[in-house]
Amino acid sequence: MYLINSKEKIGKLEFAGLAVKPNAPHLDIHCQRVEKKLNSLGIKLLTPMIMSEDEMFEKSDFLISIGGDGTLIAIARRSFKYQKPILGIHAGTLGFLTDILLDEMEDFIDKIAEDTYRIDNRMVLDIELISKNKNIKLVAFNDLVLTRPSVDSIINIDAFANSKSSKMQDKHINRYYGDGLIVSTPTGSTAYNLSAGGPIIYPLTRAMILTPICPHSLTQKPIVLPDDFEVSLTSEDHAYIVIDGQEKYDFNNFTSVKIKIAKDPIRLIHRNERSYFDVIKQKLNWGSNR
């Protein structure tokens, strides 16, 4: 099970790739700080300004994201096939994924050089949009959302499941009628899924969550499926597919969408002492009497 924490380390530290929140010139000074620190350790900083992004991903030993969770998610998805560990430096608003603060950057980069950190392997959704012409393959770090095109419409969504362990083949599991459906990873369980009434799943779990959005039935509830399930969604209504809130596709151009857990994870660099429960207590105000 690749999600269990291990003693995995980056290995050689020759090159680090940098991704920064777009249109944020106030972060330039922090990029300069990162470069200066890396240079002091003999690590060369690579950026898309000096080479293509794909070249940067391929050559880097690890990646650094400066921004919020959205910046990290975007770079994680674009670099997914290269399987490079990612350090998220928090310069956003929420910070579920980016736990290193700007004033902690230099100290934590020292910890990376000293192998005093951990790598968490986060589950990813492997997505295939099926059409009569050409299928499109994607990955989602947080979620896939199948949603209505406007506030004055309702959609029907049929969900089917395949599972070897449960001996299912194209088993119709539900028809969702409402505003849409969220298929979430454990990492994404604290995003749209949580707002729609879905459960929080510990992020190192291998499972996918199906959460209806404003269903027109009080009995339609979220369901958590094990890691060998493959889910297919169809709809005869006009709908849109949204991946991680960053990519949008008109579902009318496709016949179905297939979703399963990807073989490989996204690898995030964290401090050894980071506790997920401390994060959600801080971000969601758990355990507060105020």
C-alpha positions as CSV (number, residue, x, y, z in Angstrom):
1,M,0.0,0.0,0.0
2,Y,1.8,3.0,-1.3
3,L,0.0,5.5,1.0
4,I,1.6,4.3,4.2
5,N,4.3,6.6,5.4
6,S,7.8,5.2,4.8
7,K,11.4,6.3,4.9
8,E,11.2,7.4,1.3
9,K,13.5,10.4,0.5
10,I,14.2,12.5,-2.6
11,G,17.7,11.1,-3.1
12,K,20.1,13.4,-5.0
13,L,19.6,17.1,-4.6
14,E,21.0,18.8,-7.7
15,F,18.0,20.6,-9.2
16,A,14.8,22.0,-7.9
17,G,11.9,23.2,-10.1
18,L,9.9,26.3,-9.1
19,A,6.2,27.0,-9.6
20,V,4.7,30.2,-8.4
21,K,1.1,31.5,-8.1
22,P,0.3,33.3,-11.4
23,N,0.0,37.1,-11.5
24,A,1.5,37.5,-8.0
25,P,4.5,39.8,-8.4
26,H,4.6,40.3,-4.6
27,L,6.0,36.7,-4.4
28,D,9.1,37.6,-6.5
29,I,11.2,38.5,-3.5
30,H,10.4,35.1,-1.9
31,C,11.4,33.3,-5.1
32,Q,14.8,35.1,-4.8
33,R,15.1,34.0,-1.2
34,V,14.5,30.4,-2.3
35,E,17.1,30.6,-5.0
36,K,19.6,32.1,-2.7
37,K,19.1,29.4,-0.1
38,L,19.2,26.6,-2.7
39,N,22.4,28.0,-4.2
40,S,24.0,28.0,-0.7
41,L,23.4,24.2,-0.6
42,G,24.7,23.6,-4.1
43,I,21.2,23.1,-5.6
44,K,20.3,24.9,-8.9
45,L,16.9,26.4,-9.2
46,L,15.0,25.7,-12.5
47,T,12.1,27.8,-13.7
48,P,9.8,27.8,-16.8
49,M,11.5,31.1,-17.7
50,I,14.7,29.3,-18.6
51,M,13.3,26.1,-20.1
52,S,10.0,24.5,-20.9
53,E,7.8,23.4,-18.0
54,D,8.1,19.7,-19.1
55,E,11.9,20.0,-19.2
56,M,11.9,21.5,-15.8
57,F,9.7,18.7,-14.4
58,E,11.9,16.0,-16.0
59,K,15.3,17.5,-14.8
60,S,14.2,18.5,-11.3
61,D,14.9,16.2,-8.3
62,F,12.0,17.9,-6.5
63,L,9.5,20.8,-7.1
64,I,8.7,23.8,-5.0
65,S,5.3,25.5,-5.2
66,I,4.9,29.0,-3.8
67,G,1.2,30.0,-3.5
68,G,-1.9,28.4,-2.1
69,D,-3.4,25.0,-2.4
70,G,-4.7,25.8,-5.9
71,T,-1.2,26.5,-7.1
72,L,0.1,23.2,-5.7
73,I,-2.8,21.2,-7.1
74,A,-2.2,22.7,-10.6
75,I,1.6,21.9,-10.6
76,A,1.0,18.5,-9.1
77,R,-1.4,17.6,-11.9
78,R,0.8,19.0,-14.7
79,S,3.9,17.2,-13.3
80,F,2.1,14.0,-12.4
81,K,3.7,11.7,-15.0
82,Y,7.2,12.7,-13.8
83,Q,6.5,11.6,-10.2
84,K,8.6,14.3,-8.5
85,P,8.1,15.1,-4.8
86,I,6.5,18.6,-4.3
87,L,7.2,21.1,-1.4
88,G,4.3,23.4,-0.9
89,I,5.2,26.8,0.6
90,H,2.1,28.6,1.9
91,A,1.3,32.0,0.4
92,G,-2.4,31.6,-0.1
93,T,-5.5,31.6,2.1
94,L,-6.4,28.1,3.1
95,G,-3.3,25.9,3.4
96,F,-4.5,22.4,3.8
97,L,-1.7,21.1,1.6
98,T,0.9,23.9,1.8
99,D,2.1,23.8,5.4
100,I,5.5,25.6,5.2
101,L,5.1,29.3,5.9
102,L,7.1,32.0,4.0
103,D,9.2,32.8,7.0
104,E,10.1,29.1,7.5
105,M,11.3,28.4,3.9
106,E,15.1,28.6,4.5
107,D,15.0,26.5,7.7
108,F,12.9,23.8,6.0
109,I,15.1,23.7,2.9
110,D,17.9,23.0,5.3
111,K,15.9,20.1,6.7
112,I,15.5,18.7,3.2
113,A,19.2,18.8,2.7
114,E,19.5,17.0,6.1
115,D,16.9,14.4,5.1
116,T,14.8,15.6,8.0
117,Y,11.3,15.5,6.4
118,R,8.8,13.0,5.2
119,I,7.0,12.3,1.9
120,D,3.3,11.6,1.9
121,N,1.8,9.7,-1.0
122,R,-1.6,11.1,-1.9
123,M,-4.1,9.1,-3.9
124,V,-5.1,10.5,-7.3
125,L,-8.2,9.8,-9.5
126,D,-7.5,8.4,-13.0
127,I,-10.2,9.8,-15.3
128,E,-11.1,8.9,-18.9
129,L,-13.7,10.9,-20.8
130,I,-15.2,8.6,-23.3
131,S,-16.3,9.8,-26.8
132,K,-17.0,8.3,-30.2
133,N,-13.9,10.0,-31.6
134,K,-11.1,10.4,-29.1
135,N,-11.0,9.7,-25.4
136,I,-9.3,12.2,-23.0
137,K,-7.3,11.0,-20.1
138,L,-6.9,13.2,-17.0
139,V,-6.0,13.0,-13.3
140,A,-7.7,14.7,-10.4
141,F,-6.0,15.5,-7.1
142,N,-9.1,16.7,-5.3
143,D,-12.2,15.8,-7.3
144,L,-14.2,15.4,-10.4
145,V,-17.6,17.2,-10.4
146,L,-20.4,16.4,-12.8
147,T,-22.7,19.4,-12.5
148,R,-25.7,21.2,-14.1
149,P,-24.9,24.0,-16.6
150,S,-27.1,26.6,-14.8
151,V,-28.9,27.3,-11.6
152,D,-32.3,26.9,-13.3
153,S,-31.7,23.2,-14.3
154,I,-31.6,19.8,-12.7
155,I,-29.7,16.8,-14.0
156,N,-30.0,13.0,-13.8
157,I,-26.7,11.1,-13.4
158,D,-26.5,7.3,-13.6
159,A,-23.6,5.6,-11.8
160,F,-22.2,2.2,-12.6
161,A,-19.5,0.2,-10.8
162,N,-17.0,-2.5,-11.7
163,S,-15.1,-4.4,-9.0
164,K,-13.3,-7.7,-9.2
165,S,-13.3,-8.2,-5.4
166,S,-17.1,-7.6,-5.2
167,K,-17.8,-9.5,-8.5
168,M,-19.5,-6.5,-10.1
169,Q,-19.5,-5.7,-13.8
170,D,-21.3,-2.6,-15.0
171,K,-23.6,-2.8,-11.9
172,H,-26.0,0.1,-11.7
173,I,-25.5,1.5,-8.3
174,N,-27.6,4.7,-8.3
175,R,-29.4,7.4,-10.2
176,Y,-28.6,10.9,-8.8
177,Y,-31.2,13.6,-9.4
178,G,-30.2,17.1,-8.3
179,D,-27.5,19.7,-8.9
180,G,-24.7,17.1,-9.6
181,L,-22.3,14.6,-8.2
182,I,-18.8,15.0,-6.7
183,V,-16.3,12.1,-7.0
184,S,-13.6,13.0,-4.4
185,T,-10.2,11.7,-3.3
186,P,-9.5,11.6,0.5
187,T,-7.3,14.7,0.0
188,G,-10.3,16.4,-1.6
189,S,-12.7,15.3,1.1
190,T,-12.1,18.7,2.9
191,A,-12.9,20.6,-0.3
192,Y,-16.2,20.7,-2.2
193,N,-17.1,17.3,-0.8
194,L,-17.1,18.7,2.7
195,S,-19.3,21.7,1.7
196,A,-21.8,19.3,0.1
197,G,-22.1,17.2,3.3
198,G,-19.6,14.5,2.4
199,P,-17.3,12.8,5.0
200,I,-13.8,13.8,5.9
201,I,-11.5,10.9,4.9
202,Y,-7.9,10.6,6.3
203,P,-5.7,11.7,3.3
204,L,-3.5,8.6,3.3
205,T,-6.5,6.3,2.7
206,R,-7.2,4.6,-0.7
207,A,-10.8,5.2,-1.4
208,M,-13.1,7.4,-3.5
209,I,-16.2,9.3,-2.2
210,L,-19.4,9.8,-4.2
211,T,-21.3,12.8,-2.8
212,P,-24.5,14.1,-4.4
213,I,-24.9,17.9,-4.7
214,C,-28.3,19.1,-3.4
215,P,-30.1,15.9,-4.2
216,H,-33.9,15.9,-4.7
217,S,-34.3,13.1,-2.2
218,L,-33.6,13.0,1.5
219,T,-32.3,9.4,1.2
220,Q,-29.5,10.2,-1.3
221,K,-26.3,10.2,0.8
222,P,-22.5,10.1,0.2
223,I,-20.9,6.7,-0.2
224,V,-17.2,5.7,0.2
225,L,-16.0,3.0,-2.2
226,P,-12.9,0.8,-1.8
227,D,-9.8,1.1,-4.0
228,D,-10.5,-1.6,-6.6
229,F,-13.8,0.0,-7.7
230,E,-14.1,1.7,-11.1
231,V,-17.0,4.0,-11.5
232,S,-18.7,5.1,-14.8
233,L,-21.1,8.1,-15.0
234,T,-23.6,8.8,-17.7
235,S,-26.2,11.5,-18.2
236,E,-28.7,12.3,-20.9
237,D,-29.0,15.9,-19.6
238,H,-26.7,18.8,-20.4
239,A,-23.9,18.8,-17.9
240,Y,-20.3,19.9,-17.3
241,I,-17.3,18.0,-15.9
242,V,-15.0,20.1,-13.7
243,I,-11.6,18.7,-12.7
244,D,-10.2,20.1,-9.4
245,G,-12.0,23.3,-10.1
246,Q,-9.4,24.1,-12.8
247,E,-10.5,22.3,-16.0
248,K,-14.0,22.3,-17.5
249,Y,-15.5,20.0,-20.2
250,D,-18.9,20.0,-21.8
251,F,-20.3,16.5,-21.1
252,N,-22.4,16.7,-24.2
253,N,-19.2,15.9,-26.2
254,F,-18.8,12.6,-24.4
255,T,-20.8,9.4,-23.8
256,S,-19.5,8.6,-20.3
257,V,-16.7,9.2,-17.8
258,K,-14.7,6.4,-16.2
259,I,-13.1,7.0,-12.8
260,K,-10.7,4.8,-10.9
261,I,-7.8,5.2,-8.4
262,A,-4.5,5.9,-10.2
263,K,-1.7,3.4,-9.9
264,D,0.8,6.2,-8.9
265,P,0.3,8.8,-6.2
266,I,1.2,12.5,-5.9
267,R,4.1,12.9,-3.5
268,L,4.1,15.8,-1.1
269,I,7.0,16.9,1.1
270,H,6.0,17.7,4.7
271,R,7.7,18.3,8.0
272,N,8.1,15.2,10.2
273,E,6.0,16.6,12.9
274,R,3.0,17.6,10.7
275,S,-0.3,16.2,12.0
276,Y,-3.3,16.0,9.8
277,F,-5.5,16.3,12.9
278,D,-3.7,19.5,13.9
279,V,-4.4,20.9,10.4
280,I,-8.1,20.2,10.5
281,K,-8.4,21.5,14.0
282,Q,-6.8,24.8,12.9
283,K,-8.5,25.1,9.5
284,L,-12.0,23.9,10.6
285,N,-11.9,25.1,14.2
286,W,-12.5,21.7,15.6
287,G,-12.5,21.4,19.4
288,S,-13.2,25.1,19.9
289,N,-15.7,26.3,22.5
290,R,-15.9,29.7,21.0
